[in-house]
Amino acid sequence: MLKWFTANINSLAQAYRLSRNTHIKTVRIAISLYWTNNLAMWLNKGRSFARAVLPDRLLLWQAERALKKRTRYLASSEASLAFALYLMSIKSAHGRWIALDYLVTHSRLMNEYSLMSTLANREVLDHLVEGTLTAYGRLPGEYQASPIPKDYWHYRCFHIEQDDASLWQISLTDRDNIAEERKATLPEYTELIFNSAEFESQFPMHDLATEVAIRQLLKQASAKGLVVPALLSK
C-alpha cells in the first residue's frame, strides 16, 4: 500500500512539473508572438510613413542601395571608343539618365544612334576638351598608341555610323569653321583607345546624385504611363 501511494505521489509531482513547464513555455510563446506581430505592424507603419512623408529620403536610400551593386562595366584595362560608348549608353548612370530624361520629355524612346551621338559629341568630347579624360590614338604605321593632346579636340569631333561588323564605327571629323591651313596640320589617328578605369571614373555605373535623379524620372515615367525598358530601370 505504501509503495503504491509513493509511486502515485511521484507521478502526480512529475505531471504537475510537466504541466507547469508547458504552461510557462506557452506563455513565453504567446508573449513572443505578441511582440513579433506588434513589431511587424510598427515596421509596416514606418515604411508607409517613409513613403508618404520622406520621399526624398526614400529616393536617397534606394540610390545608396544601387551604389552597393557591381561598379564596373568595362572588364579589360583598355577599351575602344565605340565599345566604351556602347556600354556607357546602357550601363552607366549618366547614359541611363539621358535616355530616361528624353523618354519623360518626349514620351518616346531615344533611338540608339541619337544616344550614341549625344554621349560622344557632348559628354565625352567635353571631358576631352577640359582634359579630365585622355584619349590614346595610333598614327598610321605606328603600333604604340600615344596620348592625344587636349588642344586637338578644339578642332575635331566624332562621326558615328552604324556598322554590320562592329555595330558602330566611329571616326574623327573636322569641326565647323576650321581654317584649311589648320586642318592640314592635324594628325589623322586611325584608332582611339581609352583607359577603362579613367573612363569609368568620369562615367561611373553608379553615381549617388544621378541615381536619385533616375529614381525621380522613373516615378514621372510611371505617372505618365510610359513603358520603361528593363535596362533603364535597373
Order of alpha helices (4+ residues) and beta strands (2+ residues): alpha-alpha-beta-alpha-alpha-alpha-alpha-beta-beta-beta-beta-alpha-beta-alpha-alpha-alpha
